[in-house]
Amino acid sequence: MTKQEKVEFVIKTLSDLYPEIPIPLDHKDPYTLLIAVLMSAQSTDVRVNQITPLLFERADNPYDMVKLSVEEIREIIKPVGLSPMKSKGIFGLSQILIDKHNGEVPNNMEALEALPAVGHKTASVVISQAFGVPAFPVDTHIHRLMYRWNLSNGKNVVQTEKDAKRLFPRELWNDLHLQIIWYGREYSPARGWNLDKDIITSTIGRQSVIKDYLKQKKS
């Protein structure tokens, strides 16, 4: 297969598997999505979805959030991990949204990345899922799969994002980044991986990855 044929195979397989694409983090608007994504750093979506209702019951907008103290926010979100940093970020960005953006989440990358505790990936998720602006947020699943599929060299997430944006059509970015995440969780996880069930990697995968898998399976 040529690289273009591999890309088309990935797109077709993913659209067949995930014609409807659920969004992993529960939210109701750009603000609650922003907070949920920030909380998901080095945590799981399942854990975040258990904790956000408790937080949003107290404050689901920046005006109510700044009425809570950093300590109160920290106490609520403690189970998701990194709560000292995340609670300061949530309080700080809520105050900035009020002071600079009339309480609204901005719909451009530059303004989002200027908010406390909001990195490139978080901003990309918000811009794509809340506003429909084409972006390709790269998480660990996408980084792993782009390497397994021999579509990126695995050097770092910045390179993986560049490669994904270069290879896949812009109008599909927002769907594809979610489809790849779901595929990674269900068919091509980091642990407990079964190549027989992973049709994409077994069809177009990097030969060295497949060889290593088969070697480990034998041992």
KELOBA-153933 format. One line per 8 residues: number of its first residue (from 1); their letters; for each residue x, y, z of N, C-alpha, C. Coordinates in nm, 4 decimals. Example, Ala and Ser with C-alpha at 12.3 -4.5 7.8 and 13.67 -1.06 7.14 Angstrom:
1	AS	1.3190 -0.5690 0.7800 1.2300 -0.4500 0.7800 1.3200 -0.3300 0.7800  1.2850 -0.2250 0.7080 1.3670 -0.1060 0.7140 1.2900 0.0030 0.7870;
***
This chain:
1	MTKQEKVE	0.0843 -0.1208 0.0000 0.0000 0.0000 0.0000 0.0870 0.1247 0.0000  0.0451 0.2267 -0.0738 0.1114 0.3569 -0.0651 0.0663 0.4244 0.0643  0.1377 0.5291 0.1037 0.0983 0.6009 0.2252 -0.0437 0.6552 0.2121  -0.0776 0.7065 0.0937 -0.2120 0.7604 0.0719 -0.3185 0.6510 0.0874  -0.2886 0.5330 0.0362 -0.3830 0.4203 0.0499 -0.3975 0.3798 0.1965  -0.2875 0.3859 0.2703 -0.2931 0.3550 0.4139 -0.3822 0.4553 0.4870  -0.3642 0.5827 0.4548 -0.4459 0.6888 0.5158 -0.5939 0.6656 0.4846  -0.6229 0.6342 0.3599 -0.7631 0.6094 0.3203 -0.8201 0.4866 0.3912;
9	FVIKTLSD	-0.7354 0.3842 0.4106 -0.7784 0.2643 0.4820 -0.8136 0.2984 0.6276  -0.7297 0.3799 0.6908 -0.7552 0.4232 0.8295 -0.8875 0.4984 0.8369  -0.9068 0.5954 0.7472 -1.0289 0.6775 0.7485 -1.1525 0.5900 0.7312  -1.1475 0.4998 0.6341 -1.2646 0.4146 0.6060 -1.2943 0.3205 0.7228  -1.1899 0.2562 0.7760 -1.2092 0.1626 0.8871 -1.2696 0.2338 1.0080  -1.2160 0.3507 1.0392 -1.2650 0.4250 1.1560 -1.4082 0.4746 1.1360  -1.4407 0.5183 1.0143 -1.5778 0.5680 0.9920 -1.6781 0.4525 0.9929  -1.6340 0.3320 0.9517 -1.7213 0.2138 0.9605 -1.7444 0.1742 1.1068;
17	LYPEIPIP	-1.6374 0.1804 1.1857 -1.6474 0.1398 1.3267 -1.7206 0.2433 1.4121  -1.6979 0.3713 1.3807 -1.7542 0.4796 1.4639 -1.8293 0.5808 1.3785  -1.9462 0.5408 1.3225 -2.0241 0.6370 1.2435 -2.0790 0.7489 1.3328  -2.1147 0.7123 1.4558 -2.1526 0.8118 1.5575 -2.0364 0.8187 1.6544  -1.9906 0.9400 1.6850 -1.8696 0.9519 1.7670 -1.9026 1.0168 1.9015  -1.9046 0.9371 2.0083 -1.9324 0.9973 2.1393 -1.8147 1.0834 2.1860  -1.8442 1.1911 2.2574 -1.7380 1.2747 2.3147 -1.7084 1.2192 2.4544  -1.5812 1.1867 2.4826 -1.5488 1.1136 2.6063 -1.5805 1.1876 2.7360;
25	LDHKDPYT	-1.5686 1.3205 2.7358 -1.5886 1.3957 2.8598 -1.7274 1.4595 2.8622  -1.8020 1.4342 2.9701 -1.9364 1.4912 2.9846 -1.9260 1.6423 3.0069  -2.0055 1.7174 2.9331 -2.0077 1.8634 2.9491 -2.1351 1.9165 2.8847  -2.1657 2.0443 2.9118 -2.2868 2.1013 2.8506 -2.2584 2.2287 2.7712  -2.1392 2.2823 2.7845 -2.1055 2.4060 2.7130 -1.9527 2.4210 2.7102  -1.9004 2.5227 2.6404 -1.7542 2.5370 2.6306 -1.6833 2.5464 2.7660  -1.7465 2.6140 2.8627 -1.6804 2.6297 2.9933 -1.6660 2.4953 3.0655  -1.7750 2.4193 3.0714 -1.7669 2.2905 3.1426 -1.6746 2.1927 3.0683;
33	LLIAVLMS	-1.6678 2.2040 2.9358 -1.5728 2.1210 2.8605 -1.4297 2.1607 2.8951  -1.4025 2.2904 2.8974 -1.2679 2.3393 2.9292 -1.2227 2.2871 3.0662  -1.3108 2.2961 3.1651 -1.2757 2.2494 3.2998 -1.2541 2.0980 3.3003  -1.3403 2.0246 3.2309 -1.3279 1.8783 3.2264 -1.1973 1.8363 3.1591  -1.1615 1.9037 3.0496 -1.0371 1.8684 2.9788 -0.9162 1.9000 3.0666  -0.9191 2.0144 3.1327 -0.8090 2.0512 3.2221 -0.7935 1.9445 3.3321  -0.9063 1.8979 3.3864 -0.9024 1.7979 3.4930 -0.8536 1.6615 3.4444  -0.8667 1.6359 3.3137 -0.8339 1.5024 3.2619 -0.6843 1.4776 3.2456;
41	AQSTDVRV	-0.6016 1.5811 3.2629 -0.4560 1.5626 3.2491 -0.4081 1.4569 3.3484  -0.3393 1.3550 3.2979 -0.2866 1.2442 3.3785 -0.3933 1.1791 3.4673  -0.5154 1.1783 3.4145 -0.6244 1.1084 3.4826 -0.7034 1.0353 3.3747  -0.8121 0.9695 3.4118 -0.8942 0.9018 3.3111 -1.0249 0.9773 3.2919  -1.0810 0.9644 3.1720 -1.2097 1.0294 3.1451 -1.3185 0.9776 3.2382  -1.3121 0.8475 3.2694 -1.4122 0.7878 3.3593 -1.4071 0.8560 3.4956  -1.2861 0.8720 3.5490 -1.2697 0.9367 3.6800 -1.3175 1.0823 3.6740  -1.2802 1.1528 3.5683 -1.3213 1.2935 3.5547 -1.4738 1.3040 3.5491;
49	NQITPLLF	-1.5375 1.2148 3.4726 -1.6842 1.2182 3.4604 -1.7552 1.1858 3.5925  -1.6825 1.1221 3.6857 -1.7403 1.0965 3.8180 -1.7330 1.2212 3.9064  -1.6299 1.3018 3.8826 -1.6043 1.4163 3.9719 -1.6662 1.5474 3.9216  -1.6705 1.5667 3.7881 -1.7229 1.6952 3.7375 -1.8660 1.7255 3.7840  -1.9581 1.6265 3.7945 -2.0923 1.6625 3.8422 -2.0901 1.7239 3.9825  -1.9975 1.6761 4.0675 -1.9879 1.7303 4.2041 -1.9401 1.8755 4.2008  -1.8433 1.9022 4.1105 -1.7926 2.0390 4.0979 -1.8966 2.1296 4.0329  -1.9579 2.0810 3.9247 -2.0518 2.1659 3.8491 -2.1824 2.1907 3.9247;
57	ERADNPYD	-2.2101 2.1054 4.0217 -2.3265 2.1290 4.1081 -2.3058 2.2561 4.1897  -2.1798 2.2789 4.2277 -2.1447 2.4000 4.3029 -2.1204 2.5183 4.2096  -2.0553 2.4894 4.0945 -2.0172 2.5991 4.0043 -2.0001 2.5452 3.8633  -2.0927 2.5848 3.7736 -2.0790 2.5407 3.6333 -2.0572 2.6591 3.5400  -2.0101 2.7709 3.5975 -1.9772 2.8902 3.5191 -1.8687 2.9661 3.5954  -1.7945 3.0540 3.5263 -1.6813 3.1199 3.5941 -1.7231 3.2079 3.7110  -1.8416 3.2694 3.7025 -1.8859 3.3598 3.8101 -1.9083 3.2843 3.9406  -1.9680 3.1657 3.9320 -1.9867 3.0848 4.0532 -1.8550 3.0207 4.0966;
65	MVKLSVEE	-1.7700 2.9882 4.0004 -1.6436 2.9210 4.0346 -1.5558 3.0104 4.1214  -1.5491 3.1399 4.0896 -1.4609 3.2274 4.1688 -1.5188 3.2584 4.3075  -1.6444 3.2215 4.3301 -1.7007 3.2339 4.4656 -1.6464 3.1242 4.5572  -1.5984 3.0144 4.4957 -1.5334 2.9091 4.5742 -1.3869 2.9483 4.5947  -1.3277 2.8975 4.7007 -1.1839 2.9207 4.7195 -1.1068 2.8114 4.6440  -0.9767 2.8376 4.6214 -0.8914 2.7371 4.5570 -0.8940 2.6076 4.6393  -0.8958 2.6227 4.7725 -0.8974 2.5050 4.8612 -1.0263 2.4248 4.8442  -1.1394 2.4945 4.8322 -1.2673 2.4236 4.8129 -1.2681 2.3464 4.6802;
73	IREIIKPV	-1.2189 2.4108 4.5753 -1.2116 2.3437 4.4443 -1.1201 2.2220 4.4556  -1.0063 2.2418 4.5230 -0.9081 2.1335 4.5367 -0.9687 2.0128 4.6094  -1.0444 2.0403 4.7134 -1.1058 1.9323 4.7920 -1.2013 1.8485 4.7059  -1.2786 1.9165 4.6193 -1.3764 1.8464 4.5338 -1.3058 1.7614 4.4288  -1.1998 1.8174 4.3686 -1.1386 1.7492 4.2525 -1.0207 1.6589 4.2906  -0.9930 1.6458 4.4202 -0.8775 1.5665 4.4660 -0.8664 1.4278 4.4007  -0.9784 1.3528 4.3834 -0.9658 1.2172 4.3277 -0.9082 1.2099 4.1859  -0.9093 1.3203 4.1093 -0.8550 1.3119 3.9727 -0.7025 1.3302 3.9676;
81	GLSPMKSK	-0.6431 1.3659 4.0827 -0.4973 1.3825 4.0852 -0.4525 1.5215 4.0422  -0.3295 1.5554 4.0820 -0.2690 1.6885 4.0525 -0.3612 1.8024 4.0959  -0.4345 1.7806 4.2054 -0.5371 1.8795 4.2448 -0.4809 2.0162 4.2851  -0.3606 2.0270 4.3439 -0.3113 2.1618 4.3769 -0.2976 2.2502 4.2515  -0.2356 2.1934 4.1461 -0.2154 2.2693 4.0222 -0.3483 2.2946 3.9511  -0.4313 2.1894 3.9427 -0.5574 2.2015 3.8678 -0.6539 2.2995 3.9348  -0.6595 2.2975 4.0682 -0.7528 2.3877 4.1376 -0.7120 2.5336 4.1184  -0.5805 2.5599 4.1237 -0.5327 2.6972 4.0966 -0.5645 2.7379 3.9534;
89	GIFGLSQI	-0.5439 2.6436 3.8604 -0.5731 2.6718 3.7193 -0.7207 2.7026 3.6973  -0.8086 2.6217 3.7559 -0.9539 2.6412 3.7383 -0.9973 2.7765 3.7945  -0.9478 2.8094 3.9147 -0.9840 2.9379 3.9751 -0.9269 3.0522 3.8910  -0.7983 3.0410 3.8556 -0.7305 3.1490 3.7820 -0.7913 3.1739 3.6447  -0.8194 3.0682 3.5698 -0.8753 3.0884 3.4348 -1.0186 3.1423 3.4429  -1.0922 3.1026 3.5481 -1.2293 3.1534 3.5650 -1.2267 3.3048 3.5881  -1.1306 3.3494 3.6688 -1.1175 3.4933 3.6951 -1.0799 3.5686 3.5663  -0.9892 3.5116 3.4877 -0.9476 3.5760 3.3624 -1.0634 3.5802 3.2617;
97	LIDKHNGE	-1.1428 3.4733 3.2558 -1.2589 3.4734 3.1650 -1.3546 3.5870 3.2009  -1.3716 3.6118 3.3304 -1.4594 3.7213 3.3752 -1.3956 3.8561 3.3408  -1.2670 3.8714 3.3732 -1.1991 4.0009 3.3555 -1.1766 4.0383 3.2092  -1.1440 3.9377 3.1264 -1.1009 3.9688 2.9890 -1.1985 3.9253 2.8804  -1.2877 3.8298 2.9113 -1.3700 3.7706 2.8044 -1.5202 3.7703 2.8357  -1.5630 3.8614 2.9236 -1.7060 3.8696 2.9601 -1.7631 3.7355 3.0069  -1.6788 3.6564 3.0712 -1.7254 3.5287 3.1253 -1.7397 3.4182 3.0223  -1.6993 3.4467 2.8974 -1.7133 3.3472 2.7896 -1.5775 3.2824 2.7586;
105	VPNNMEAL	-1.5821 3.1572 2.7179 -1.4589 3.0885 2.6745 -1.4246 3.1378 2.5334  -1.3031 3.1880 2.5113 -1.2666 3.2366 2.3776 -1.2578 3.1217 2.2767  -1.2849 3.1526 2.1502 -1.2843 3.0459 2.0482 -1.1628 3.0534 1.9572  -1.0488 3.0974 2.0159 -0.9251 3.0927 1.9366 -0.8108 3.0379 2.0223  -0.7174 2.9721 1.9556 -0.6097 2.9007 2.0247 -0.5234 2.9927 2.1108  -0.4898 3.1089 2.0557 -0.3986 3.1999 2.1266 -0.4558 3.2406 2.2621  -0.5830 3.2811 2.2624 -0.6464 3.3247 2.3875 -0.6631 3.2077 2.4844  -0.6955 3.0902 2.4318 -0.7113 2.9721 2.5184 -0.5781 2.9328 2.5826;
113	EALPAVGH	-0.4722 2.9318 2.5007 -0.3408 2.8908 2.5530 -0.2839 2.9920 2.6514  -0.3373 3.1131 2.6514 -0.2917 3.2150 2.7470 -0.3536 3.1945 2.8858  -0.4537 3.1068 2.8959 -0.5201 3.0832 3.0248 -0.4344 2.9917 3.1124  -0.4394 3.0120 3.2456 -0.3605 2.9274 3.3355 -0.3968 2.7795 3.3204  -0.2951 2.6931 3.3234 -0.3117 2.5457 3.3201 -0.3715 2.4941 3.1896  -0.3793 2.5815 3.0870 -0.4327 2.5377 2.9571 -0.3171 2.5278 2.8581  -0.2802 2.4052 2.8242 -0.1742 2.3838 2.7266 -0.2303 2.3690 2.5864  -0.1441 2.3358 2.4939 -0.1824 2.3260 2.3525 -0.2887 2.2182 2.3303;
121	KTASVVIS	-0.2693 2.1026 2.3967 -0.3641 1.9925 2.3758 -0.5034 2.0290 2.4287  -0.5088 2.0844 2.5492 -0.6374 2.1249 2.6078 -0.7075 2.2272 2.5183  -0.6321 2.3269 2.4732 -0.6896 2.4296 2.3847 -0.7407 2.3668 2.2555  -0.6659 2.2705 2.2010 -0.7070 2.2038 2.0764 -0.8369 2.1260 2.0943  -0.8497 2.0567 2.2079 -0.9728 1.9809 2.2348 -1.0920 2.0760 2.2424  -1.0752 2.1861 2.3145 -1.1858 2.2814 2.3328 -1.2241 2.3455 2.2001  -1.1245 2.3869 2.1237 -1.1520 2.4556 1.9967 -1.2243 2.3618 1.8990  -1.1881 2.2332 1.9026 -1.2500 2.1388 1.8085 -1.3869 2.0918 1.8571;
129	QAFGVPAF	-1.3971 2.0543 1.9845 -1.5213 1.9934 2.0328 -1.6268 2.0966 2.0729  -1.5836 2.2126 2.1195 -1.6820 2.3136 2.1614 -1.7200 2.4081 2.0473  -1.6250 2.4345 1.9573 -1.6499 2.5359 1.8540 -1.6442 2.4825 1.7110  -1.6070 2.3552 1.6956 -1.6043 2.2960 1.5613 -1.4924 2.3456 1.4719  -1.3922 2.4103 1.5320 -1.2770 2.4581 1.4538 -1.1823 2.3392 1.4322  -1.1369 2.3121 1.3090 -1.0498 2.1973 1.2862 -0.9215 2.2036 1.3695  -0.8981 2.0963 1.4462 -0.7759 2.0841 1.5267 -0.7467 1.9351 1.5398  -0.6259 1.9012 1.5819 -0.5933 1.7592 1.5961 -0.5197 1.7380 1.7281;
137	PVDTHIHR	-0.5947 1.7423 1.8401 -0.5295 1.7219 1.9695 -0.4705 1.5814 1.9766  -0.3450 1.5715 2.0158 -0.2785 1.4403 2.0217 -0.2646 1.3963 2.1671  -0.3334 1.2877 2.2016 -0.3168 1.2284 2.3344 -0.2289 1.1037 2.3223  -0.2166 1.0286 2.4313 -0.1264 0.9122 2.4290 -0.1738 0.8066 2.3288  -0.3062 0.7899 2.3143 -0.3580 0.6906 2.2196 -0.3181 0.7268 2.0756  -0.3418 0.8527 2.0385 -0.3108 0.8966 1.9017 -0.1606 0.8879 1.8759  -0.0816 0.9291 1.9750 0.0645 0.9244 1.9615 0.1101 0.7795 1.9393  0.0559 0.6879 2.0181 0.0916 0.5462 2.0059 0.0482 0.4882 1.8718;
145	LMYRWNLS	-0.0758 0.5174 1.8314 -0.1293 0.4570 1.7088 -0.0639 0.5135 1.5834  -0.0359 0.6417 1.5801 0.0308 0.6995 1.4630 0.1683 0.6349 1.4427  0.2340 0.5984 1.5551 0.3622 0.5281 1.5454 0.3391 0.3842 1.5001  0.2445 0.3142 1.5631 0.2164 0.1746 1.5262 0.1772 0.1631 1.3789  0.1055 0.2632 1.3304 0.0586 0.2589 1.1909 0.1633 0.3095 1.0919  0.2825 0.3441 1.1451 0.3921 0.3930 1.0605 0.3544 0.5227 0.9878  0.2732 0.6042 1.0534 0.2343 0.7331 0.9953 0.3080 0.8487 1.0629  0.3847 0.8165 1.1695 0.4672 0.9180 1.2356 0.5824 0.8455 1.3028;
153	NGKNVVQT	0.6891 0.9197 1.3328 0.8100 0.8529 1.3837 0.8113 0.8353 1.5354  0.7063 0.8841 1.6037 0.6965 0.8656 1.7475 0.7919 0.9504 1.8290  0.8591 1.0477 1.7617 0.9600 1.1293 1.8302 0.8986 1.2083 1.9460  0.7903 1.2793 1.9168 0.7197 1.3543 2.0222 0.5804 1.3908 1.9708  0.4951 1.4395 2.0622 0.3558 1.4671 2.0238 0.3455 1.5834 1.9252  0.4412 1.6751 1.9310 0.4402 1.7882 1.8367 0.4555 1.7363 1.6937  0.5510 1.6448 1.6759 0.5741 1.5854 1.5435 0.4535 1.5017 1.5007  0.3970 1.4269 1.5944 0.2800 1.3438 1.5625 0.1639 1.4308 1.5149;
161	EKDAKRLF	0.1432 1.5436 1.5812 0.0341 1.6352 1.5408 0.0599 1.6904 1.4003  0.1841 1.7299 1.3746 0.2195 1.7807 1.2405 0.1907 1.6758 1.1331  0.2320 1.5509 1.1606 0.2126 1.4426 1.0641 0.0638 1.4139 1.0420  -0.0123 1.4119 1.1505 -0.1568 1.3856 1.1388 -0.2243 1.4935 1.0545  -0.1859 1.6184 1.0789 -0.2467 1.7299 1.0045 -0.2047 1.7278 0.8572  -0.0850 1.6801 0.8327 -0.0360 1.6741 0.6941 -0.1037 1.5599 0.6173  -0.1264 1.4475 0.6853 -0.1762 1.3279 0.6168 -0.3284 1.3244 0.6014  -0.3989 1.3717 0.7034 -0.5456 1.3599 0.7018 -0.6117 1.4886 0.6548;
169	PRELWNDL	-0.7232 1.4790 0.5797 -0.7921 1.5995 0.5325 -0.8441 1.6841 0.6494  -0.8228 1.8136 0.6377 -0.8582 1.9077 0.7449 -1.0028 1.8928 0.7914  -1.0940 1.8687 0.6963 -1.2363 1.8622 0.7340 -1.2685 1.7373 0.8170  -1.1738 1.6431 0.8243 -1.1968 1.5210 0.9035 -1.1249 1.5217 1.0390  -1.0414 1.6243 1.0635 -0.9600 1.6242 1.1853 -1.0422 1.6033 1.3117  -1.1518 1.6798 1.3259 -1.2264 1.6759 1.4515 -1.2888 1.5397 1.4776  -1.3362 1.4745 1.3716 -1.3896 1.3388 1.3881 -1.2771 1.2383 1.4117  -1.1727 1.2486 1.3300 -1.0663 1.1483 1.3344 -0.9949 1.1428 1.4687;
177	HLQIIWYG	-0.9687 1.2575 1.5289 -0.8926 1.2505 1.6550 -0.9724 1.1756 1.7609  -1.1054 1.1900 1.7588 -1.1890 1.1150 1.8532 -1.1985 0.9671 1.8143  -1.2143 0.9419 1.6844 -1.2241 0.8028 1.6380 -1.0971 0.7245 1.6716  -0.9804 0.7890 1.6549 -0.8537 0.7201 1.6851 -0.8435 0.6918 1.8354  -0.8893 0.7863 1.9184 -0.8872 0.7642 2.0638 -0.9724 0.6421 2.1004  -1.0952 0.6363 2.0472 -1.1829 0.5220 2.0775 -1.1212 0.3921 2.0252  -1.0654 0.3978 1.9051 -1.0036 0.2780 1.8477 -0.8869 0.2312 1.9355  -0.8057 0.3261 1.9793 -0.6911 0.2925 2.0640 -0.7335 0.2246 2.1931;
185	REYSPARG	-0.8409 0.2752 2.2514 -0.8896 0.2157 2.3768 -0.9450 0.0747 2.3548  -1.0187 0.0581 2.2452 -1.0894 -0.0687 2.2248 -1.0065 -0.1768 2.1544  -0.9253 -0.1352 2.0568 -0.8585 -0.2347 1.9720 -0.7063 -0.2327 1.9769  -0.6484 -0.1206 2.0232 -0.5018 -0.1109 2.0163 -0.4451 -0.0428 2.1408  -0.4767 -0.1009 2.2590 -0.4305 -0.0379 2.3831 -0.2804 -0.0574 2.4056  -0.2256 0.0171 2.4996 -0.0834 0.0009 2.5321 -0.0611 -0.1326 2.6033  -0.1531 -0.1688 2.6923 -0.1414 -0.2960 2.7656 -0.2539 -0.3895 2.7236  -0.2252 -0.5209 2.7259 -0.3284 -0.6182 2.6909 -0.3695 -0.6107 2.5444;
193	WNLDKDII	-0.2729 -0.5736 2.4616 -0.2999 -0.5546 2.3178 -0.3104 -0.6894 2.2477  -0.4148 -0.7068 2.1685 -0.4324 -0.8285 2.0888 -0.4312 -0.7899 1.9411  -0.3200 -0.8183 1.8753 -0.3016 -0.7768 1.7351 -0.4096 -0.8371 1.6434  -0.4583 -0.9568 1.6778 -0.5611 -1.0218 1.5943 -0.6882 -0.9381 1.5838  -0.7166 -0.8617 1.6909 -0.8384 -0.7783 1.6912 -0.8128 -0.6395 1.6324  -0.6854 -0.6074 1.6148 -0.6457 -0.4720 1.5718 -0.6262 -0.4716 1.4202  -0.7357 -0.4558 1.3472 -0.7330 -0.4694 1.2006 -0.6443 -0.3642 1.1337  -0.6390 -0.2436 1.1900 -0.5589 -0.1388 1.1246 -0.4101 -0.1703 1.1365;
201	TSTIGRQS	-0.3640 -0.1970 1.2598 -0.2210 -0.2251 1.2769 -0.1810 -0.3533 1.2034  -0.2653 -0.4562 1.2094 -0.2287 -0.5823 1.1433 -0.2261 -0.5670 0.9905  -0.2974 -0.4663 0.9375 -0.2994 -0.4444 0.7925 -0.1890 -0.3498 0.7451  -0.1686 -0.2391 0.8183 -0.0735 -0.1371 0.7685 0.0397 -0.1083 0.8670  0.0460 -0.1821 0.9766 0.1356 -0.1465 1.0865 0.2832 -0.1504 1.0541  0.3583 -0.0802 1.1370 0.5055 -0.0760 1.1286 0.5584 -0.2178 1.1522  0.6407 -0.2662 1.0627 0.6871 -0.4053 1.0693 0.7629 -0.4358 1.1992  0.8432 -0.3396 1.2458 0.9203 -0.3635 1.3690 0.8276 -0.3808 1.4895;
209	VIKDYLKQ	0.7171 -0.3063 1.4910 0.6194 -0.3155 1.6006 0.5522 -0.4532 1.5977  0.5133 -0.4966 1.4789 0.4474 -0.6270 1.4639 0.5433 -0.7406 1.5023  0.6695 -0.7287 1.4594 0.7705 -0.8306 1.4936 0.7895 -0.8395 1.6444  0.8013 -0.7232 1.7101 0.8178 -0.7204 1.8564 0.6986 -0.7851 1.9256  0.5791 -0.7548 1.8748 0.4576 -0.8119 1.9332 0.4611 -0.9647 1.9233  0.4930 -1.0149 1.8052 0.4929 -1.1592 1.7820 0.6017 -1.2283 1.8658  0.7161 -1.1599 1.8815 0.8263 -1.2144 1.9618 0.7837 -1.2278 2.1086  0.7171 -1.1228 2.1596 0.6723 -1.1245 2.2991 0.5641 -1.2303 2.3202;
217	KKS	0.4813 -1.2483 2.2185 0.3723 -1.3459 2.2287 0.4291 -1.4879 2.2412  0.5369 -1.5127 2.1694 0.5984 -1.6456 2.1721 0.6673 -1.6727 2.3061  0.7277 -1.5681 2.3615 0.8072 -1.5889 2.4833 0.7204 -1.6088 2.6078;
***
